[in-house]
Amino acid sequence: MEVLKIATAGSVDDGKSTLIGRLLYDTKSLTSDKLEAIEKKSKQRGYDYLDFSLATDGLVAEREQGITIDVAHIYFSTQTKSYIIADTPGHVEYTRNMVTGASTSQAAIILIDARKGVIEQTNRHFFINNLLRVKDIIVAVNKMDLVDFSEEKYNTIKASFEALMAKRDYQEQRITFIPVSALKGDNVVNKSENMPWFKGQTLLEHLEVLKSDDIYNTGTPRFPVQYVVRPKTEEFHDFRGYAGKVYGGDLSVGDTVVALPSQTKSKIKEIFSYNELYETASRRSSVTITLEDDINVSRGDMLVKENDLPKIEKQFTATISWMDSQKLTNGSKYILQHGVNKVLAKVDQVNHKINPDYSGVDITTDTLGMNDIASVTFKLNKPIFFDAFKDHRTNGSFILIDTQSNNTVGAGFIQ
């Protein structure tokens, strides 16, 4: 069954957790004990309705304050798809959490309070999804019940967001607008009788018909080698396979591939998935590949098609989302993990800090604090093989690790 990863984004009290809770409730994905707990807590608070945000806010502080602080991952399934929803916080100070939640998502839901319309935080949420090249974005205009399900109000918000869309640099995104009431259930799973003027699909209907070709950023195939398979048995004494996951495109038996960094050529002889043989390894499949020639390939190496080589360099510029309380400064050194490879990286220059509300850049700073986003140039102690993030989400991204604490302190997207 196909798995769709979705990130949510919205400002404080826009109703993200309530929307997800409504999805779970209307798709009958809540367990009986969870539903009983929601009913009990809602009555204790004096509500005459079910507070569906309780289905997702897991931390005590979240439930008490009615806000989302951490990234919660929610799982549910329909007859056609399995879903993983990253319920990310909307506060400015939790930008790093939003980046984390959206970094592996193929679709995003941006919530807008129908009473407030497009605000500064909306700009930030759209910027992050644009930065991370999320291809399918649903703009859910929530709390339509509080504006009397006004078509005029919805159209005004839609026009404001369309003006924001003109500022993006990633034009392949598909933007879908849906007016909803998460609390009442209008246009979430079931069609709203209160908004007959809206002729589009409900939120779940839209998610159900999304096709892989529409939401995955395709590119040239990349096969980072995770493990060299050498069975210590008499039957497979000469077997040498390379296990990993295919990213970006397909690899087939007979394809001429280049092993990096040695740049030695060979052809794919066999493709295994456990004990089954396949002619083609499709994108996102985990397989073991054997080659016709006995060449030197180790963990951390990469197999690519002969005419689709990535860049192999010791210096590059990337957009960094900084996640640590300790500041990034010029000359700082970090461990840069790119796929399974780890190299030592030095900050050569902080080029400029990016204002994620589309208000421009700041060229006067050479340090980054927590939640800052900036363009940074790095020098490495040895080359890595990479693509620009806009061309290849997996091979164009990396993380930075503090050399002392071993904490992940930043996420990078190669320009």
C-alpha positions in Angstrom: 0.0 0.0 0.0 1.3 3.5 -0.9 2.4 5.6 2.0 1.9 9.4 1.9 3.8 11.7 4.3 2.1 15.0 5.0 3.3 18.0 7.1 1.0 20.5 8.6 1.7 24.1 9.2 -0.3 26.9 10.8 -0.1 29.7 13.3 -1.1 29.4 17.0 -4.7 28.3 17.3 -5.3 27.9 13.6 -6.6 24.4 14.3 -3.9 22.0 13.0 -4.3 19.4 15.8 -8.1 19.7 15.6 -8.0 19.1 11.8 -5.9 16.0 12.2 -8.1 14.8 15.1 -11.2 15.3 12.8 -9.5 13.3 10.1 -8.8 10.4 12.5 -12.4 10.6 13.9 -14.2 10.7 10.6 -12.1 7.9 9.1 -12.8 5.8 12.2 -9.0 5.7 13.0 -9.3 6.5 16.7 -9.2 3.6 19.2 -12.1 3.3 21.6 -10.0 4.2 24.6 -8.6 7.2 22.9 -12.1 8.4 21.9 -13.4 7.8 25.5 -10.5 9.9 26.8 -11.3 12.7 24.4 -15.0 12.7 25.4 -14.1 12.7 29.1 -11.6 15.5 28.8 -13.9 17.6 26.6 -16.7 17.3 29.3 -14.3 18.2 32.1 -13.5 21.4 30.2 -17.2 22.2 29.8 -17.2 21.8 26.0 -20.4 20.8 24.2 -18.3 19.3 21.5 -15.4 16.9 21.2 -11.9 18.6 21.4 -10.2 16.6 18.6 -6.8 18.4 19.3 -6.5 16.0 22.2 -5.9 13.2 19.7 -2.6 14.6 18.7 -1.1 16.9 21.4 0.9 14.3 23.3 2.9 16.5 25.8 1.2 17.6 29.0 2.2 21.2 28.2 0.5 21.0 24.9 -2.7 19.8 26.3 -2.7 22.4 29.1 -1.9 25.3 26.8 -3.8 24.2 23.7 -0.7 24.6 21.5 1.6 22.3 19.6 5.3 22.3 20.8 6.9 19.1 19.5 6.5 17.4 16.2 3.9 14.6 16.5 3.7 11.9 14.0 0.2 10.5 13.4 -0.5 7.3 11.5 -3.8 6.2 9.9 -5.0 4.3 6.8 -7.8 4.2 4.3 -8.6 1.4 1.9 -6.3 2.9 -0.7 -3.4 4.6 1.3 -1.5 4.8 4.5 -0.8 8.2 5.9 1.9 9.7 8.1 1.1 13.2 9.3 3.7 15.4 10.9 1.8 17.8 13.2 4.4 20.6 13.4 4.3 23.7 15.7 3.6 27.0 14.1 5.5 29.3 16.4 8.5 31.3 15.1 10.7 29.8 17.8 9.9 26.3 16.6 11.0 26.9 12.9 13.5 24.1 13.3 10.7 21.7 14.2 8.8 22.7 11.1 11.8 22.1 8.9 12.3 18.7 10.4 8.7 17.7 9.9 8.5 18.9 6.3 11.9 17.6 5.2 10.6 14.1 4.5 7.1 15.0 3.4 5.6 14.8 -0.1 2.6 17.0 0.7 1.8 19.8 3.1 -1.3 21.3 4.6 -1.1 25.0 5.4 -3.9 26.2 7.7 -5.2 29.7 7.6 -7.7 31.1 10.2 -10.6 32.4 8.1 -11.0 35.3 10.6 -7.4 36.4 10.3 -6.5 35.6 6.7 -2.9 35.5 5.4 -0.5 36.7 8.2 3.3 36.9 8.6 3.5 33.3 9.8 1.7 32.1 6.7 4.5 33.6 4.7 7.0 31.7 6.8 5.1 28.4 6.4 4.9 28.7 2.7 8.6 29.7 2.4 9.7 26.6 4.3 7.6 24.3 2.1 9.0 26.1 -1.0 12.5 25.8 0.4 12.0 22.0 1.0 10.5 21.5 -2.5 7.2 20.0 -1.2 5.3 19.5 -4.4 1.7 19.4 -3.3 0.4 22.0 -0.9 -3.2 22.2 0.4 -4.2 25.6 1.7 -7.0 24.8 4.2 -8.9 27.9 5.1 -10.2 26.8 8.5 -12.8 28.0 10.9 -15.2 28.8 8.1 -18.0 28.3 10.6 -16.9 31.4 12.4 -17.3 33.6 9.3 -20.7 32.2 8.4 -19.2 30.1 5.7 -18.7 33.2 3.6 -17.6 32.6 0.0 -16.5 36.3 -0.2 -14.2 35.9 2.8 -12.7 32.7 1.3 -12.1 34.3 -2.0 -10.3 37.2 -0.4 -8.0 34.9 1.5 -7.3 32.9 -1.7 -6.4 36.0 -3.6 -4.0 37.1 -0.8 -2.3 33.7 -0.9 -2.0 33.7 -4.7 -0.2 37.0 -4.4 2.3 35.3 -2.0 2.7 32.5 -4.5 4.2 34.9 -7.0 7.2 35.3 -4.8 8.2 31.6 -4.8 11.2 30.3 -6.7 9.8 26.7 -7.0 7.2 26.7 -9.7 6.4 23.0 -9.8 4.3 23.1 -6.7 0.6 22.4 -7.1 -1.5 24.6 -4.8 -5.1 23.5 -3.8 -7.4 25.7 -1.8 -10.1 24.1 0.4 -12.5 25.9 2.8 -13.0 23.7 5.9 -14.3 23.7 9.5 -12.1 21.2 11.4 -14.3 21.5 14.5 -17.6 20.9 12.6 -16.1 18.5 10.0 -17.0 20.5 6.9 -15.0 19.5 3.8 -12.5 17.5 5.9 -13.7 14.0 5.1 -17.3 14.7 4.2 -18.7 17.3 1.8 -20.0 20.4 3.5 -23.7 21.2 3.2 -22.9 24.7 4.5 -20.7 25.7 1.6 -22.6 24.6 -1.6 -20.7 27.3 -3.5 -17.5 25.2 -3.2 -17.4 22.6 -6.0 -13.9 21.1 -5.2 -12.9 18.0 -3.4 -12.8 17.5 0.4 -9.4 17.3 2.1 -9.4 13.5 2.2 -10.7 13.2 -1.3 -7.7 15.3 -2.5 -5.2 13.2 -0.6 -6.7 10.0 -1.8 -6.3 10.8 -5.5 -2.7 12.1 -5.3 -0.4 10.1 -7.6 3.2 9.3 -6.9 4.3 11.1 -10.1 2.6 14.3 -8.8 4.2 14.4 -5.4 7.6 12.8 -5.6 10.5 14.9 -6.9 12.0 12.7 -9.5 15.5 13.0 -10.8 18.5 10.9 -11.8 18.9 7.6 -9.9 21.3 7.6 -7.0 22.3 4.4 -5.1 24.3 5.0 -1.9 25.8 1.8 -0.8 24.8 1.0 2.8 26.4 -2.4 3.2 28.5 -4.8 1.2 26.9 -8.3 1.3 29.5 -11.2 1.5 27.7 -14.3 2.8 30.1 -16.7 4.6 28.7 -19.8 3.2 30.0 -22.4 0.7 27.0 -22.0 -1.6 27.5 -18.2 -1.9 31.3 -18.1 -1.5 31.9 -15.7 -4.4 28.7 -13.6 -3.9 29.4 -9.9 -3.6 26.3 -7.6 -3.5 25.8 -4.0 -2.6 22.7 -3.2 -0.4 21.0 0.2 -0.3 18.0 2.2 -1.3 17.4 3.7 -4.8 16.7 7.4 -4.8 15.5 9.7 -7.6 14.8 7.2 -10.4 15.0 3.6 -11.5 17.9 1.2 -12.0 17.7 -1.9 -14.3 19.7 -5.0 -15.1 22.1 -4.2 -17.9 22.5 -0.5 -17.0 26.0 0.8 -17.2 26.9 2.4 -13.8 29.8 4.3 -12.4 31.0 3.6 -8.8 32.0 6.8 -7.0 34.5 8.0 -5.9 36.7 5.6 -7.9 34.7 6.3 -11.1 35.1 2.7 -12.2 32.5 1.5 -14.7 30.5 -1.8 -14.7 27.0 -3.1 -15.6 24.3 -4.2 -13.2 24.1 -8.0 -13.3 21.3 -8.8 -10.8 18.9 -7.0 -8.6 17.7 -8.8 -5.4 15.0 -7.9 -2.9 15.6 -10.5 -0.2 15.6 -13.7 -2.3 13.6 -12.5 -5.2 15.2 -11.4 -8.5 13.9 -8.2 -10.3 14.7 -6.6 -13.6 14.2 -3.1 -12.3 14.7 -1.4 -8.9 12.2 1.4 -8.8 12.6 4.6 -6.9 12.5 4.3 -3.1 13.0 0.5 -3.2 15.6 -1.2 -0.9 17.6 -3.8 -2.9 20.9 -5.6 -3.3 22.7 -5.1 -6.6 25.4 -7.2 -8.1 27.8 -6.1 -10.8 29.3 -7.9 -13.8 32.8 -6.8 -12.8 34.6 -7.4 -9.5 35.3 -3.7 -8.7 36.1 -2.1 -5.4 32.9 -0.7 -3.9 32.6 0.0 -0.1 30.0 1.4 2.3 29.5 5.1 1.5 30.3 4.7 -2.2 27.6 5.5 -4.7 26.4 3.8 -7.9 25.1 6.2 -10.6 24.3 5.9 -14.3 27.3 6.7 -16.5 25.8 9.8 -18.1 24.3 11.2 -14.9 27.2 11.9 -12.6 26.7 14.2 -9.6 29.2 16.9 -8.7 32.3 15.7 -6.9 33.7 18.7 -5.0 35.2 19.8 -1.6 33.3 23.1 -1.5 29.7 24.2 -2.0 27.1 26.7 -0.9 24.0 25.6 0.9 20.9 27.0 2.6 21.2 26.1 6.3 18.4 25.8 8.9 20.2 26.3 12.2 18.8 24.2 15.1 21.2 24.7 18.0 21.5 27.3 20.9 25.2 27.6 20.1 25.7 30.0 17.3 27.2 29.1 13.9 30.1 31.4 13.0 32.7 31.9 10.3 35.4 29.3 10.8 33.3 26.9 12.8 34.0 23.2 12.2 31.3 20.5 12.1 30.9 16.9 11.0 28.8 17.0 7.8 26.8 13.8 7.2 25.7 13.4 3.6 23.9 10.1 3.2 26.1 7.5 4.9 29.2 9.6 4.4 30.7 11.8 7.2 33.3 14.5 6.4 34.8 17.4 8.4 33.3 20.7 7.3 34.5 24.2 8.0 32.2 27.3 7.6 34.0 29.3 5.0 31.5 32.2 4.9 28.0 33.1 6.1 26.9 34.8 2.9 23.5 36.2 4.1 20.7 35.4 6.4 17.3 34.8 4.7 14.1 36.3 6.1 11.6 33.5 5.7 8.7 36.0 5.5 9.9 36.9 2.0 11.1 40.3 3.2 14.6 39.9 1.8 18.0 39.0 3.1 20.4 40.4 5.8 24.0 40.7 4.6 25.3 42.3 7.8 25.5 39.2 9.9 28.2 36.5 10.0 26.6 34.3 12.8 23.4 32.2 12.9 21.2 31.6 16.0 18.6 29.0 16.6 15.9 28.9 13.9 17.8 31.2 11.6 18.0 30.3 7.9 20.9 31.4 5.8 23.2 30.9 2.8 26.5 29.4 3.9 29.6 28.3 2.0 31.5 25.2 3.3 34.9 23.7 2.7 35.3 20.0 3.3 38.4 17.9 4.1 37.5 15.5 1.3 35.1 15.5 -1.7 31.5 14.3 -1.6 29.3 13.5 -4.5 26.2 15.6 -4.5 23.4 17.3 -6.5 21.6 20.6 -6.0 18.7 20.1 -3.7 16.3 21.5 -6.3 17.3 18.7 -8.6 17.6 15.9 -6.0 16.0 16.2 -2.5 17.9 13.2 -1.1 21.4 13.7 -2.6 21.2 17.5 -2.2 20.6 17.5 1.6 22.7 16.9 4.7 22.9 17.5 8.4 25.6 19.1 10.6 26.8 17.4 13.7 28.6 19.2 16.6 32.1 17.7 17.0 32.0 17.9 20.8 28.4 17.1 21.8 27.5 14.9 18.8 24.2 16.7 18.6 22.6 17.5 15.2 22.8 21.3 15.0 21.7 22.1 11.5 20.1 20.9 8.3 21.4 21.9 4.9 20.1 22.1 1.3 22.8 22.4 -1.3 22.3 25.2 -3.8 
